[in-house]
Amino acid sequence: MLTINLIREKRDFIAERLRIKNFNAEEILDKILEIDASRRQIQARADALQSDMNRISREIGALMKSRNFAEAEAAKEKTYKLKDEIKSLTDKLIPLDEELRNEIIRLPNLPHQSVNRGRGAEDNVMMRSGGIMPVLDHENLPHWDLIKKYDIIDFELGIKLTGAGFPVYKGKGAKLERALINFFLDEGVKAGYKEVMPPIVVNEDSGFGTGQLPDKEGQMYNVTLDGFYLIPTAEVPVTNIYRDVILDAEELPIKNIAYTPCFRREAGSWGAHVRGLNRLHQFDKVEIVRISHPDHSYESLDEMVAHVEGLVKSLDLPYRIIRLCGGDMSFTSSLTYDFEVWSGAQKKWLEVSSVSNFESFQANRLKCRFKEKGEKQTKLVHTLNGSALALPRIVAALLENNQTESGIKVPEVLVPYTGFTIID
C-alpha cells in the first residue's frame, strides 16, 4: 500500500510509474487527494478546537484556585460545547478515513526503475540461462504418462477423494516429493534462513497484509464459516509474523524459510496447456522470506535469486531467469524475477519460482517498521519473498528430463534423501 505522504508529494510521479504496469491511476489519485484535503481540513478544525479546550481547561483551574467560581462555571460550559463540536468533527473523520483507505488500496505497487513497460510474457526480459538441454528421442514420454507407467502419482484417485487438481503421491513418487522438500529446506538453513512451520489457514488481516486480499480473493479457498482462507503460499503467514511489529535495525535482515502445502483455485485457467502437474489446486512449495533494511533490500533480492539459481543448478535442470515487464508483474511487486526450467518431453519452459522485492508496499499494510539505533522515529521495512522451490513443475521436469529405458534417474543430490537412485 502506498503511503498518503508519497501520494501528496509525488502524485504525477506515481501516475507515470503505474503506467509501466498499464494501470491508469489518474482518477484514483485525484479522488484520494480530494478526500485527504477534506479530512485534513476537518482534522485541523478539530485540533484547533482541542487546543482551545485545553487552554480553557487550564484557565478553569486558575479561576477555581482564585475562587472565581462563576467565571469557572461559564468556562466549563464552553468546554462542554467544544467537546460536543470536537466529537461531531471526529465522527465525520471515521467514514473519510475508511473511504481514503479503500481508495489507496486500489493502487498497485510502483515498479522498480529497471522494469520495462509491456503487456505480458512476450515483453519480459531474459537475464541469463544455464544448464545443459536434455537430448531425448521421439519415444520419450511426458510426465503424465510417466507417472502412470511407474504408478507414482494418481490423479484419478485425487479426483475421487477431492476433485481435479488434487493428486495423490504414491510410493517412490511420495518419497521423491518429500526428498525435494527436505533438500530445499536443508539448503535454505545452510544459507542462513531460519525454518518456521506456519499455519496453512490465515485470517483476513493476514491476507490483506501481504496483498492477497482484496486483489486475489477469487483465487483463494475461503473457509466461510470461520472467515479463514487456505494459504496460496507460505509468504502469507510467514510475512505476517511481523505484522504490527517494530524491529531494531540491528535485527535486519530477517531470513525465514518454510515448507507448506499451498492452495489456489486457479479459476478459468484449465486446458491442455496445464495438463498433469503443470497446474494444480494443491501443491507443495518451500518459500524464502526476508525482512530487510530499505538500503539493502536489492542486495537481498540478488542473494535470493542466487540461492534459487543454486538449487536448480544442483538438480541439473536447464533454466533461465527472466525479469518481468510491468504488465506481467503482480499487484504488490516492485521487481520480480521468474525462474523457468526446461521440460524435455513437453518441449517448453515451466515456471518454478518467482523472487520479488515488494519494497515498503506490504510493510505499510502490515505496519511492520524498524528503528535505527539512537533514533525515535520508525521507518517501514522492505519485504521480499521467493519460491525455493515450487515442486510440481520441478517434479515434471525431473521425470521427463531424466527418463531412460530402465527408469527415471534420481538427481545425485537427492539420493541421500530418497534412498534410491532410480524410479522403476
matplotlib code that plots the C-alpha trace (Angstrom):
import matplotlib.pyplot as plt

x = [0.0, 1.4, 1.6, -0.6, 2.5, 4.0, 0.7, 0.6, 4.1, 4.5, 1.1, 2.4, 5.4, 3.1, 0.7, 3.7, 5.3, 2.0, 1.6, 4.5, 2.1, -0.6, -2.6, -4.3, -4.2, -5.2, -8.8, -8.0, -5.2, -7.4, -10.1, -7.5, -6.2, -9.8, -10.7, -7.4, -7.9, -11.4, -10.1, -7.2, -9.5, -11.7, -8.8, -7.2, -10.5, -10.8, -7.2, -7.8, -10.9, -9.0, -6.3, -8.9, -10.4, -7.0, -6.4, -9.8, -9.3, -6.1, -7.9, -10.6, -8.0, -6.7, -10.2, -11.1, -7.8, -8.7, -12.2, -13.8, -16.5, -18.9, -16.3, -15.1, -18.6, -19.0, -15.7, -16.8, -19.9, -17.6, -15.6, -18.8, -19.8, -16.3, -16.3, -19.5, -18.2, -15.0, -16.9, -19.1, -16.0, -14.3, -17.4, -17.1, -13.5, -14.3, -16.0, -13.5, -10.6, -12.3, -13.0, -9.4, -8.0, -10.3, -9.1, -5.4, -5.6, -6.8, -3.4, -0.7, 2.9, 5.2, 7.6, 11.3, 13.1, 14.6, 11.1, 10.2, 6.7, 5.0, 1.7, 2.7, 5.2, 6.3, 7.7, 9.7, 13.5, 15.6, 18.5, 20.6, 20.3, 22.2, 22.3, 22.5, 19.4, 18.5, 18.6, 15.6, 14.4, 10.9, 9.8, 10.2, 7.0, 5.5, 5.3, 1.6, 2.3, 5.4, 3.6, 1.1, 3.8, 5.6, 2.5, 3.9, 1.2, -2.5, -4.8, -7.9, -7.7, -7.3, -10.5, -12.3, -11.1, -11.4, -11.5, -9.4, -6.1, -5.6, -3.2, -2.2, 1.6, 2.4, 5.5, 8.6, 6.6, 5.8, 9.4, 10.7, 8.3, 9.5, 13.1, 12.8, 11.1, 13.8, 16.6, 15.2, 14.8, 18.2, 19.8, 17.9, 19.0, 22.6, 22.2, 21.2, 17.4, 15.5, 12.9, 9.4, 6.2, 3.3, -0.5, -1.9, -5.1, -5.0, -7.4, -8.5, -6.0, -3.1, -4.5, -4.7, -1.2, 0.6, -1.8, -3.7, -6.9, -8.8, -6.9, -6.8, -9.9, -11.4, -8.2, -8.2, -10.2, -12.4, -13.3, -16.6, -17.8, -14.7, -13.7, -10.3, -8.5, -6.3, -2.9, -1.8, 1.8, 3.8, 4.6, 1.3, 1.6, 5.4, 5.5, 2.5, 4.6, 6.0, 2.6, 2.3, 6.0, 8.7, 12.2, 15.6, 17.8, 20.4, 18.0, 17.8, 17.8, 15.5, 15.5, 12.8, 12.1, 9.0, 7.5, 3.7, 1.1, -0.4, -4.0, -5.1, -8.5, -6.9, -10.3, -10.7, -7.1, -7.7, -6.9, -4.5, -1.6, -1.9, -2.1, -0.7, 1.5, 1.7, -1.1, -2.7, -5.2, -3.0, 0.8, 3.9, 6.3, 9.3, 9.3, 12.0, 11.0, 13.2, 12.5, 15.2, 16.5, 15.4, 19.0, 19.9, 16.8, 18.1, 21.2, 18.8, 17.0, 20.2, 21.1, 17.7, 18.0, 21.5, 20.1, 17.3, 19.7, 21.9, 19.0, 18.1, 21.7, 22.1, 19.2, 20.9, 17.9, 18.3, 16.9, 16.5, 16.0, 13.5, 12.8, 9.1, 7.8, 5.2, 2.2, 3.3, 4.0, 1.9, -0.2, 2.2, 5.7, 8.3, 10.6, 10.2, 12.5, 10.9, 12.8, 11.8, 13.1, 13.1, 10.6, 12.2, 9.2, 6.8, 9.4, 8.6, 9.7, 7.9, 7.9, 9.1, 9.9, 9.2, 11.5, 10.2, 11.0, 7.9, 9.9, 7.6, 4.3, 3.5, 5.2, 2.8, -0.2, 1.4, 2.6, 6.0, 8.6, 12.1, 14.1, 17.7, 19.9, 19.5, 16.6, 12.9, 11.3, 10.4, 10.6, 9.0, 11.0, 11.2, 9.7, 10.9, 9.9, 10.6, 9.8, 12.7, 11.1, 7.6, 7.6, 5.0, 6.8, 10.2, 9.0, 7.5, 10.9, 12.9, 10.7, 10.8, 14.5, 15.9, 13.9, 15.8, 14.9, 15.4, 13.6, 13.9, 17.2, 17.2, 19.5, 22.6, 21.9, 18.5, 19.8, 20.7, 17.1, 15.3, 17.4, 17.2, 18.9, 16.1, 12.4, 11.4]
y = [0.0, 3.4, 6.0, 9.1, 11.2, 9.8, 10.4, 14.0, 14.7, 12.8, 12.4, 12.8, 10.6, 7.8, 8.1, 7.9, 4.9, 3.0, 3.4, 0.9, -1.6, -0.5, 0.9, 4.3, 5.9, 9.4, 9.2, 7.3, 9.7, 12.7, 11.2, 10.3, 13.9, 15.3, 13.0, 13.8, 17.5, 17.3, 15.0, 17.4, 20.4, 18.7, 17.4, 20.9, 22.3, 19.6, 20.2, 23.9, 23.3, 20.8, 23.4, 25.9, 23.4, 22.6, 26.3, 26.9, 23.8, 25.3, 28.6, 26.9, 25.6, 29.1, 30.5, 27.9, 28.5, 32.2, 31.4, 32.9, 30.3, 32.0, 32.5, 29.0, 27.6, 29.7, 28.4, 24.8, 25.4, 26.4, 23.2, 21.2, 22.8, 22.4, 18.7, 18.2, 20.0, 18.0, 14.8, 15.8, 16.5, 13.3, 11.3, 12.9, 11.7, 8.0, 7.4, 9.7, 7.6, 4.4, 5.9, 7.1, 3.7, 1.9, 4.2, 3.8, 0.0, 0.1, 1.4, -1.3, -1.0, 1.1, -0.8, -0.5, 1.8, -1.2, -2.6, -2.1, -1.4, -4.4, -6.3, -9.8, -12.7, -11.7, -8.4, -9.9, -9.7, -12.8, -12.1, -15.3, -19.1, -22.2, -25.9, -28.5, -29.2, -32.9, -34.9, -37.1, -39.4, -39.4, -42.2, -40.3, -39.7, -36.6, -36.7, -37.5, -40.8, -41.5, -41.2, -43.8, -46.1, -46.1, -45.7, -42.8, -40.1, -40.8, -38.0, -40.2, -41.1, -37.4, -36.7, -39.4, -38.0, -34.3, -33.2, -32.3, -30.7, -32.6, -35.5, -38.4, -39.1, -42.8, -45.0, -43.5, -40.5, -39.6, -40.2, -38.0, -35.2, -35.5, -35.6, -32.4, -30.6, -31.7, -30.9, -27.4, -26.8, -28.0, -25.8, -22.8, -23.4, -23.7, -20.3, -18.7, -19.0, -19.9, -22.6, -22.0, -24.1, -21.7, -22.4, -23.2, -21.2, -17.5, -14.8, -11.8, -9.5, -11.7, -11.9, -8.1, -7.7, -9.3, -8.0, -11.2, -9.5, -7.9, -8.3, -12.2, -13.1, -15.1, -17.3, -18.3, -21.0, -19.5, -21.3, -19.4, -20.4, -19.1, -16.4, -18.0, -18.7, -21.6, -20.1, -19.7, -19.6, -19.6, -16.0, -15.0, -16.5, -16.1, -12.4, -11.7, -12.9, -9.4, -7.6, -4.8, -5.3, -2.6, -4.1, -2.8, -2.1, -4.5, -7.4, -6.9, -8.7, -11.4, -14.6, -17.3, -20.4, -22.6, -25.6, -25.7, -27.1, -24.3, -24.0, -22.0, -22.2, -21.2, -20.3, -20.2, -21.4, -25.0, -26.5, -28.8, -26.4, -27.1, -30.8, -33.1, -31.4, -28.1, -26.5, -27.8, -26.7, -28.1, -28.3, -28.3, -25.4, -24.2, -20.4, -18.0, -14.7, -11.7, -8.6, -6.1, -2.6, -0.4, 0.5, -3.2, -4.9, -5.1, -6.8, -9.2, -9.8, -10.6, -13.1, -14.7, -15.0, -16.6, -19.1, -20.2, -20.5, -22.7, -25.0, -25.5, -26.0, -28.7, -30.6, -30.4, -28.7, -26.3, -23.0, -19.4, -16.3, -13.7, -10.1, -9.5, -6.5, -4.1, -5.8, -9.3, -8.3, -8.8, -6.1, -6.0, -6.4, -3.7, -6.1, -9.8, -12.4, -15.6, -18.9, -21.4, -24.9, -26.8, -29.7, -32.1, -34.2, -31.2, -29.1, -26.0, -23.8, -24.2, -21.5, -22.9, -19.8, -16.1, -14.0, -10.5, -7.3, -5.5, -2.6, -1.0, -1.9, -4.9, -3.3, -0.4, -2.8, -4.9, -1.9, -3.5, -0.9, -0.7, 1.8, 2.9, 2.8, 6.1, 7.3, 7.6, 7.8, 4.5, 3.6, 1.0, -2.2, -3.8, -7.3, -9.9, -13.5, -16.3, -19.9, -22.1, -24.0, -24.9, -28.6, -29.8, -28.4, -29.3, -32.9, -32.8, -31.6, -34.1, -37.0, -36.0, -35.0, -38.0, -40.8, -43.7, -47.2, -48.7, -46.0, -42.4, -41.4, -39.5, -36.4, -37.2, -34.5, -36.2, -39.8, -39.3, -38.2, -40.8, -43.8, -44.9, -43.9, -44.8, -44.9, -48.2]
z = [0.0, -1.0, 1.8, 1.8, 2.2, -1.0, -2.9, -1.6, -2.6, -5.9, -7.5, -11.0, -10.5, -9.2, -12.1, -14.5, -12.9, -12.7, -16.5, -16.6, -15.1, -17.6, -14.7, -15.2, -11.7, -12.5, -11.3, -8.2, -7.2, -7.7, -5.5, -2.9, -2.7, -2.6, 0.3, 2.0, 1.7, 3.3, 6.0, 6.8, 6.9, 9.4, 11.4, 11.5, 12.8, 15.4, 16.5, 16.9, 19.0, 21.1, 21.6, 22.7, 25.1, 26.6, 27.1, 28.8, 31.0, 32.3, 32.9, 34.9, 37.3, 37.8, 38.3, 40.8, 42.7, 42.8, 43.9, 40.8, 40.7, 38.4, 35.7, 36.2, 35.6, 32.5, 31.2, 31.9, 29.7, 26.9, 27.2, 27.1, 23.8, 22.4, 23.4, 21.5, 18.4, 18.5, 18.7, 15.8, 13.7, 14.8, 13.8, 10.3, 10.1, 10.6, 7.2, 5.5, 6.9, 5.6, 2.2, 1.9, 2.8, 0.3, -2.5, -1.6, -1.6, -5.2, -6.3, -7.2, -6.0, -8.0, -10.3, -9.9, -12.3, -14.1, -15.1, -18.7, -19.9, -21.6, -21.8, -21.0, -21.1, -24.6, -23.3, -20.4, -20.4, -20.3, -17.9, -18.2, -18.6, -17.6, -17.7, -20.5, -22.5, -22.4, -25.6, -25.8, -28.6, -30.0, -27.7, -24.5, -22.6, -21.0, -17.2, -17.1, -18.9, -16.9, -13.6, -14.8, -16.1, -12.8, -10.6, -8.6, -8.8, -9.1, -10.5, -10.7, -7.1, -6.2, -8.2, -6.2, -2.8, -3.6, -7.2, -10.2, -9.3, -6.1, -6.9, -4.6, -4.5, -4.0, -3.4, -4.9, -6.1, -2.5, -1.4, -4.3, -3.2, 0.4, -0.7, -2.6, 0.3, 2.7, 0.3, -0.3, 3.5, 4.3, 1.6, 2.9, 6.5, 5.3, 3.6, 6.9, 6.8, 9.9, 9.4, 10.6, 10.3, 10.0, 9.9, 6.4, 7.1, 7.7, 8.7, 6.6, 8.2, 7.1, 3.6, 3.5, 5.0, 2.1, -0.6, -1.5, -0.2, -1.7, -5.0, -5.3, -3.2, -6.1, -6.4, -2.7, -1.0, 1.7, 4.9, 5.1, 8.5, 10.2, 7.8, 7.2, 3.9, 2.8, 2.0, -1.6, -0.5, 2.8, 2.0, 3.6, 7.2, 7.3, 6.4, 8.7, 11.6, 11.5, 11.3, 13.9, 14.9, 15.4, 14.8, 15.6, 12.6, 14.0, 13.6, 9.8, 7.6, 9.0, 6.9, 7.2, 5.2, 5.4, 3.7, 3.3, 1.1, -1.0, -2.3, -5.4, -7.1, -10.5, -11.7, -15.5, -16.1, -17.2, -20.6, -22.5, -21.7, -18.0, -18.1, -15.4, -12.8, -14.7, -12.7, -9.5, -6.9, -4.1, -4.3, -2.2, -2.0, 0.0, 0.4, 1.5, 3.1, 4.0, 6.1, 5.0, 5.6, 2.7, 2.0, 1.4, 0.0, -3.5, -2.3, -0.5, -3.8, -5.6, -2.9, -3.1, -6.8, -6.5, -3.9, -6.2, -9.1, -7.0, -6.3, -10.0, -10.9, -8.2, -9.8, -13.2, -14.7, -17.7, -16.6, -17.4, -15.3, -16.6, -15.4, -15.6, -17.5, -15.9, -17.5, -16.2, -12.6, -9.6, -7.9, -5.0, -6.6, -7.4, -9.2, -9.9, -11.4, -12.7, -12.9, -15.6, -16.2, -19.5, -19.7, -22.2, -23.3, -23.4, -25.1, -23.2, -20.3, -17.0, -14.3, -11.0, -8.9, -8.6, -6.5, -5.7, -3.8, -2.6, -1.0, 1.6, -0.1, 2.1, 5.1, 5.1, 5.0, 7.8, 9.8, 10.0, 10.9, 12.2, 14.3, 13.8, 17.0, 18.9, 16.8, 17.9, 14.5, 12.9, 9.2, 7.0, 6.3, 2.9, 2.4, -0.1, -0.9, -3.4, -4.2, -3.3, -4.9, -6.1, -6.5, -9.2, -12.3, -10.8, -10.5, -14.0, -15.5, -13.4, -14.6, -18.2, -18.5, -16.6, -18.2, -19.6, -20.9, -17.5, -15.4, -14.2, -12.8, -9.5, -9.3, -7.3, -4.6, -3.9, -3.4, 0.3, 0.8, -1.4, -0.6, -4.2, -7.5, -10.0, -10.2, -11.9]

ax = plt.figure().add_subplot(projection="3d")
ax.plot(x, y, z, "-o")
ax.set_aspect("equal")
plt.show()
